[in-house]
Amino acid sequence: MPANLARIAVLGLGLIGGSVLQALSRGGYSVAGYDPDPGEARVAAGAGFTIVDSAAAAVTGADLVILAMP
């Protein structure tokens, strides 16, 4: 991934999206996640990741959007 990505959005926080969110965060990137399932969002937030309330909030200002949804 290019180092000049100021903000990344991950939509979908299940097995794939949650893993991507975790890896990017640990890699030092600023990442915002969103999942329409409140349970998935709660798990990610409880693990300390930045979770927002809507897909629009996640993608606003993002340099990269990763879709991990069906």
Beta strands, then each sheet from edge to edge (+ up, - down):
strand 1: 8-11
strand 2: 31-34
strand 3: 64-67
sheet 1: 2+ 1+ 3+
end
